[in-house]
Amino acid sequence: VETITGLHEHHIFEGTGRRNQSEKYGLKVWLCHRHHTTDPRYSIHYQKALDLDLKKRAQRKFEETHTREEFIEHFIKSYL
């Protein structure tokens, strides 16, 4: 999804069912095109370390109001 300001919605957890869970729990961020998909040096889709960092941050946020077991139930595994 692209907004009028040119930002792209990025669901932190992708794949079957996990994208829907990201949407449900608000685990998504808005990124510019460069940082979302196009620049291999900075894009979340190319840089695995950035992707993992974002997943860890999202899990910590989720666990402020839910348990780790609930996180794993919704997102398959723990990233922490």
Backbone as CSV, one residue per row, in Angstrom:
resi,resn,N_x,N_y,N_z,CA_x,CA_y,CA_z,C_x,C_y,C_z
1,VAL,0.856,-1.172,0.000,0.000,0.000,0.000,0.896,1.227,0.000
2,GLU,0.593,2.204,-0.833,1.373,3.437,-0.880,0.477,4.606,-0.503
3,THR,0.994,5.500,0.297,0.232,6.673,0.711,0.550,7.838,-0.210
4,ILE,-0.154,8.933,-0.024,0.094,10.102,-0.856,1.444,10.741,-0.579
5,THR,2.060,10.412,0.548,3.387,10.949,0.855,4.491,10.036,0.335
6,GLY,4.140,8.974,-0.342,5.129,8.084,-0.933,5.681,7.028,-0.007
7,LEU,5.068,6.844,1.138,5.539,5.806,2.052,4.834,4.490,1.755
8,HIS,5.520,3.408,2.052,4.977,2.068,1.825,4.737,1.387,3.164
9,GLU,3.614,0.713,3.262,3.284,-0.046,4.461,4.043,-1.371,4.416
10,HIS,4.802,-1.644,5.459,5.578,-2.886,5.536,5.101,-3.687,6.740
11,HIS,4.562,-4.865,6.489,4.159,-5.776,7.558,5.422,-6.494,8.031
12,ILE,5.713,-6.386,9.303,6.967,-6.897,9.840,7.066,-8.410,9.709
13,PHE,5.957,-9.088,9.870,5.953,-10.546,9.747,5.169,-10.919,8.497
14,GLU,5.837,-11.606,7.595,5.236,-11.963,6.320,4.926,-13.455,6.273
15,GLY,4.296,-13.855,5.214,4.011,-15.271,5.028,2.579,-15.611,5.383
16,THR,2.231,-16.846,5.133,0.878,-17.327,5.335,0.390,-17.063,6.749
17,GLY,-0.636,-16.237,6.863,-1.243,-15.940,8.149,-0.520,-14.898,8.979
18,ARG,0.808,-14.846,8.865,1.562,-13.905,9.700,1.366,-12.464,9.263
19,ARG,1.157,-12.244,7.984,0.875,-10.884,7.511,-0.430,-10.381,8.133
20,ASN,-1.443,-11.247,8.183,-2.716,-10.882,8.803,-2.543,-10.603,10.293
21,GLN,-1.693,-11.369,10.959,-1.439,-11.143,12.379,-0.694,-9.822,12.586
22,SER,0.235,-9.515,11.682,0.922,-8.223,11.749,-0.080,-7.088,11.652
23,GLU,-1.017,-7.226,10.756,-2.060,-6.213,10.577,-2.921,-6.115,11.843
24,LYS,-3.341,-7.263,12.348,-4.219,-7.306,13.516,-3.585,-6.625,14.733
25,TYR,-2.300,-6.854,14.951,-1.627,-6.332,16.137,-0.842,-5.043,15.878
26,GLY,-0.973,-4.501,14.675,-0.302,-3.240,14.368,1.201,-3.348,14.250
27,LEU,1.679,-4.526,13.897,3.117,-4.739,13.780,3.539,-4.475,12.339
28,LYS,3.557,-3.204,12.018,3.943,-2.749,10.687,4.552,-1.367,10.821
29,VAL,5.304,-0.993,9.809,5.957,0.309,9.776,5.763,0.910,8.396
30,TRP,5.958,2.214,8.319,5.893,2.928,7.048,7.317,3.262,6.624
31,LEU,7.674,2.847,5.414,9.023,3.060,4.901,8.967,3.758,3.544
32,CYS,9.991,4.546,3.265,10.087,5.115,1.921,10.436,3.977,0.965
33,HIS,10.239,4.224,-0.316,10.469,3.196,-1.338,11.894,2.643,-1.262
34,ARG,12.862,3.523,-1.088,14.268,3.109,-1.022,14.510,2.132,0.119
35,HIS,13.983,2.446,1.286,14.215,1.593,2.446,13.279,0.395,2.499
36,HIS,12.255,0.403,1.689,11.346,-0.737,1.659,11.825,-1.792,0.675
37,THR,12.057,-1.410,-0.578,12.312,-2.449,-1.578,13.438,-2.203,-2.561
38,THR,13.855,-0.976,-2.809,14.704,-0.756,-3.979,16.209,-0.756,-3.755
39,ASP,16.692,-0.264,-2.652,18.135,-0.121,-2.466,18.703,-1.306,-1.681
40,PRO,19.470,-2.165,-2.341,20.013,-3.350,-1.658,20.850,-3.026,-0.424
41,ARG,21.406,-1.814,-0.351,22.236,-1.441,0.800,21.404,-1.108,2.025
42,TYR,20.161,-0.648,1.817,19.359,-0.141,2.929,17.962,-0.738,3.032
43,SER,17.558,-1.522,2.079,16.185,-2.028,2.031,15.955,-3.157,3.025
44,ILE,14.829,-3.082,3.695,14.441,-4.114,4.662,14.301,-5.484,3.987
45,HIS,14.000,-5.490,2.686,13.838,-6.750,1.963,15.168,-7.342,1.496
46,TYR,16.246,-6.572,1.573,17.571,-7.069,1.201,18.477,-7.288,2.413
47,GLN,18.333,-6.456,3.411,19.227,-6.496,4.563,18.624,-7.326,5.697
48,LYS,19.089,-8.541,5.823,18.542,-9.473,6.815,18.752,-8.972,8.245
49,ALA,19.846,-8.282,8.502,20.092,-7.765,9.859,19.056,-6.712,10.223
50,LEU,18.691,-5.857,9.277,17.651,-4.853,9.522,16.310,-5.526,9.763
51,ASP,16.019,-6.529,8.949,14.759,-7.256,9.079,14.665,-7.927,10.449
52,LEU,15.746,-8.572,10.878,15.753,-9.240,12.177,15.614,-8.231,13.315
53,ASP,16.286,-7.095,13.205,16.176,-6.062,14.230,14.727,-5.587,14.358
54,LEU,14.076,-5.378,13.235,12.679,-4.939,13.251,11.773,-6.005,13.868
55,LYS,12.017,-7.264,13.556,11.234,-8.358,14.138,11.417,-8.419,15.663
56,LYS,12.643,-8.231,16.128,12.907,-8.238,17.569,12.179,-7.083,18.263
57,ARG,12.244,-5.912,17.659,11.559,-4.753,18.235,10.050,-4.976,18.285
58,ALA,9.517,-5.553,17.223,8.079,-5.821,17.175,7.688,-6.849,18.234
59,GLN,8.501,-7.869,18.401,8.198,-8.879,19.418,8.229,-8.264,20.810
60,ARG,9.205,-7.427,21.081,9.259,-6.767,22.396,8.000,-5.928,22.632
61,LYS,7.562,-5.222,21.610,6.351,-4.410,21.720,5.141,-5.302,21.986
62,PHE,5.005,-6.385,21.256,3.914,-7.332,21.438,3.910,-7.868,22.866
63,GLU,5.098,-8.195,23.384,5.212,-8.799,24.706,5.005,-7.807,25.847
64,GLU,4.812,-6.549,25.522,4.427,-5.592,26.562,3.012,-5.877,27.065
65,THR,2.192,-6.484,26.216,0.794,-6.750,26.577,0.383,-8.210,26.387
66,HIS,1.296,-9.036,25.907,1.008,-10.454,25.669,2.198,-11.284,26.134
67,THR,2.009,-12.583,26.181,3.093,-13.474,26.584,3.915,-13.907,25.378
68,ARG,5.088,-14.431,25.670,5.924,-14.980,24.604,5.233,-16.179,23.947
69,GLU,4.546,-16.962,24.731,3.824,-18.110,24.182,2.769,-17.655,23.171
70,GLU,2.082,-16.559,23.482,1.095,-16.013,22.546,1.780,-15.514,21.275
71,PHE,2.953,-14.908,21.441,3.691,-14.440,20.273,4.008,-15.620,19.356
72,ILE,4.540,-16.678,19.924,4.908,-17.852,19.138,3.674,-18.477,18.494
73,GLU,2.567,-18.479,19.198,1.321,-19.008,18.646,0.917,-18.247,17.380
74,HIS,1.106,-16.936,17.380,0.700,-16.110,16.242,1.779,-15.994,15.165
75,PHE,3.055,-16.017,15.561,4.129,-15.708,14.617,5.143,-16.826,14.448
76,ILE,4.812,-18.032,14.891,5.554,-19.273,14.651,6.768,-19.475,15.557
77,LYS,7.582,-18.437,15.770,8.786,-18.605,16.590,9.126,-17.303,17.274
78,SER,10.022,-17.403,18.249,10.511,-16.221,18.944,11.767,-15.712,18.215
79,TYR,11.887,-14.408,18.139,13.073,-13.791,17.534,14.019,-13.258,18.602
80,LEU,13.645,-13.431,19.855,14.477,-12.960,20.965,15.272,-14.095,21.591
